[in-house]
């Protein structure tokens, strides 16, 4: 099947509209969020610097966090403010210290937390904690993470929203004859995914 870029954009737009309607939201309401004046970037290095650059261009103040090992890292000095996070923890665990990150965000008056990628960016419990603390999480809602974190559940959501998906099977049985029948039904070539 030959699909043009405009067809893909239309399919994607329709899928987004259906998902928004399913959540009783409209595209227009997505743009009516509270103004963000200060964000805490819960990441390090180049990722944090890129987020800071975008925030600065939008007139948003930036707060960096840094582990003890990153005390001389550039992202610390590019931010408007910077604070040690996860004191006594290693460099990775410090950036995963959600309670400490939220404490810093609240104490400095950050309206939002941008996780960058990795670390807390895919942690629905951290999103829930941000919501409970009345700090905007810049990223997907916790339930969306839970729903889409499982590939099978994500595929079912896409099907329900009318998004075209590649034919697939349920988990394969041990009986190779049945496996061959399933492959015939799906069509070749077949890709196996663990």
VEXDREN-2710 file (C-alpha; in Angstrom, 1 decimal):
% VEXDREN-2710
k/r/px/py/pz
1/UNK/0.0/0.0/0.0
2/UNK/1.5/3.3/-1.0
3/UNK/0.6/6.0/1.5
4/UNK/1.4/9.7/0.9
5/UNK/2.5/12.1/3.7
6/UNK/-0.8/14.0/3.5
7/UNK/-2.7/10.7/3.9
8/UNK/-0.6/9.9/7.0
9/UNK/-1.1/13.4/8.5
10/UNK/-4.9/13.1/7.9
11/UNK/-5.0/9.6/9.5
12/UNK/-2.9/10.9/12.5
13/UNK/-5.1/14.0/12.9
14/UNK/-8.3/11.9/12.8
15/UNK/-6.8/9.4/15.4
16/UNK/-5.9/12.3/17.7
17/UNK/-9.4/13.8/17.4
18/UNK/-11.0/10.4/18.2
19/UNK/-8.7/10.0/21.2
20/UNK/-9.5/13.5/22.4
21/UNK/-13.2/12.9/22.1
22/UNK/-12.9/9.6/23.9
23/UNK/-11.4/11.5/26.8
24/UNK/-14.1/14.2/26.5
25/UNK/-11.7/16.8/25.4
26/UNK/-11.6/18.8/22.3
27/UNK/-8.6/20.0/20.3
28/UNK/-9.5/23.6/21.2
29/UNK/-9.3/22.8/25.0
30/UNK/-5.9/21.3/24.7
31/UNK/-4.5/24.8/24.1
32/UNK/-6.1/26.4/27.1
33/UNK/-3.6/25.4/29.8
34/UNK/-2.4/27.7/32.5
35/UNK/0.5/30.0/31.6
36/UNK/3.8/28.5/32.6
37/UNK/6.3/31.1/34.1
38/UNK/9.0/28.8/35.4
39/UNK/9.9/25.2/34.7
40/UNK/12.1/22.7/36.4
41/UNK/14.0/20.5/33.9
42/UNK/14.3/17.1/35.5
43/UNK/17.2/16.0/33.2
44/UNK/20.8/16.7/32.5
45/UNK/23.3/17.7/29.8
46/UNK/22.4/18.5/26.3
47/UNK/18.7/17.4/26.8
48/UNK/18.3/20.0/29.6
49/UNK/20.1/22.7/27.6
50/UNK/17.8/22.2/24.6
51/UNK/14.7/22.5/26.8
52/UNK/16.2/25.6/28.5
53/UNK/16.8/27.2/25.1
54/UNK/13.2/26.6/24.0
55/UNK/11.9/27.9/27.4
56/UNK/14.0/31.0/27.2
57/UNK/12.7/31.7/23.7
58/UNK/9.2/31.5/25.1
59/UNK/10.1/33.9/28.0
60/UNK/9.9/31.1/30.6
61/UNK/12.4/31.0/33.5
62/UNK/14.3/27.7/33.9
63/UNK/15.4/25.7/36.9
64/UNK/18.1/23.0/36.6
65/UNK/18.8/20.1/38.9
66/UNK/22.1/18.4/39.1
67/UNK/23.6/15.4/40.9
68/UNK/26.8/15.8/42.9
69/UNK/28.7/14.3/40.0
70/UNK/27.2/16.9/37.6
71/UNK/28.0/19.9/39.8
72/UNK/30.3/21.4/37.1
73/UNK/28.0/20.3/34.1
74/UNK/27.1/23.0/31.6
75/UNK/23.3/22.6/32.1
76/UNK/23.7/23.8/35.7
77/UNK/25.1/27.1/34.6
78/UNK/22.8/27.7/31.6
79/UNK/19.7/27.7/33.8
80/UNK/18.3/30.7/35.6
81/UNK/18.6/28.7/38.9
82/UNK/20.1/25.3/39.8
83/UNK/19.8/23.0/42.7
84/UNK/21.5/19.8/44.0
85/UNK/19.1/16.9/43.7
86/UNK/19.3/13.5/45.4
87/UNK/22.1/14.3/47.8
88/UNK/24.1/11.2/48.6
89/UNK/22.6/9.2/45.7
90/UNK/24.6/8.2/42.6
91/UNK/24.3/10.2/39.4
92/UNK/21.4/8.1/37.9
93/UNK/19.4/7.7/41.1
94/UNK/19.6/11.4/41.8
95/UNK/17.7/12.2/38.6
96/UNK/15.1/9.5/39.6
97/UNK/14.5/11.0/43.0
98/UNK/10.9/12.1/42.3
99/UNK/10.1/13.3/45.8
100/UNK/13.2/15.5/46.0
101/UNK/12.6/16.9/42.5
102/UNK/9.0/17.8/43.4
103/UNK/10.3/19.3/46.7
104/UNK/12.7/21.6/44.8
105/UNK/10.0/22.5/42.2
106/UNK/7.5/23.6/44.9
107/UNK/10.2/25.4/47.0
108/UNK/11.3/27.5/44.0
109/UNK/7.8/28.2/42.6
110/UNK/8.1/26.2/39.4
111/UNK/4.8/25.9/37.6
112/UNK/5.8/22.8/35.7
113/UNK/8.4/20.0/35.3
114/UNK/9.8/19.0/32.0
115/UNK/11.3/15.5/32.2
116/UNK/13.2/15.5/28.9
117/UNK/13.5/11.9/27.9
118/UNK/14.6/8.8/29.9
119/UNK/14.7/9.1/33.7
120/UNK/11.1/10.2/34.8
121/UNK/9.7/10.8/31.4
122/UNK/7.8/7.4/31.3
123/UNK/6.9/7.1/35.0
124/UNK/3.2/7.4/35.5
125/UNK/3.6/7.5/39.3
126/UNK/5.7/10.6/39.0
127/UNK/3.0/12.2/36.8
128/UNK/0.5/11.4/39.5
129/UNK/2.7/12.9/42.1
130/UNK/3.1/16.1/40.1
131/UNK/-0.7/16.3/39.7
132/UNK/-1.2/15.8/43.4
133/UNK/1.4/18.6/44.1
134/UNK/-0.3/20.9/41.6
135/UNK/2.7/21.0/39.4
136/UNK/2.1/20.7/35.6
137/UNK/3.9/17.7/34.1
138/UNK/5.0/18.5/30.5
139/UNK/4.3/15.3/28.8
140/UNK/1.6/12.6/28.5
141/UNK/-1.0/12.0/31.2
142/UNK/-0.3/9.2/33.6
143/UNK/-3.2/7.1/32.2
144/UNK/-1.9/7.5/28.7
145/UNK/1.5/6.2/29.8
146/UNK/-0.2/3.2/31.5
147/UNK/-2.3/2.5/28.5
148/UNK/0.4/2.9/25.9
149/UNK/3.2/1.4/27.9
150/UNK/1.9/-2.1/27.0
151/UNK/2.2/-2.7/23.3
152/UNK/-0.8/-5.0/23.1
153/UNK/-3.0/-2.6/25.0
154/UNK/-1.7/0.3/22.8
155/UNK/-2.5/-1.7/19.6
156/UNK/-6.0/-2.3/20.9
157/UNK/-6.5/1.4/21.7
158/UNK/-5.3/2.3/18.2
159/UNK/-7.8/-0.2/16.7
160/UNK/-10.6/1.2/18.8
161/UNK/-9.7/4.7/17.6
162/UNK/-9.8/3.6/14.0
163/UNK/-6.1/3.9/13.4
164/UNK/-4.9/1.4/10.7
165/UNK/-2.6/-1.3/12.1
166/UNK/-0.6/-4.1/10.7
167/UNK/-2.2/-7.5/10.9
168/UNK/-1.1/-9.5/13.9
169/UNK/-1.9/-12.6/15.9
170/UNK/-2.5/-13.4/19.6
171/UNK/0.5/-15.1/21.3
172/UNK/1.7/-18.1/19.3
173/UNK/0.7/-21.6/20.5
174/UNK/3.3/-24.4/20.8
175/UNK/1.7/-26.4/18.0
176/UNK/3.7/-25.5/14.9
177/UNK/0.8/-26.5/12.6
178/UNK/-1.4/-23.9/14.2
179/UNK/1.5/-21.4/14.0
180/UNK/1.7/-22.0/10.2
181/UNK/-2.0/-21.6/9.8
182/UNK/-1.9/-18.3/11.7
183/UNK/1.0/-17.1/9.5
184/UNK/-1.1/-18.0/6.4
185/UNK/-4.0/-16.1/7.7
186/UNK/-2.0/-13.0/8.5
187/UNK/0.0/-13.1/5.3
188/UNK/3.7/-13.2/4.4
189/UNK/6.2/-11.9/5.0
190/UNK/5.8/-12.5/8.7
191/UNK/7.8/-10.7/11.5
192/UNK/8.2/-12.4/14.9
193/UNK/8.3/-10.1/17.9
194/UNK/9.2/-11.4/21.4
END
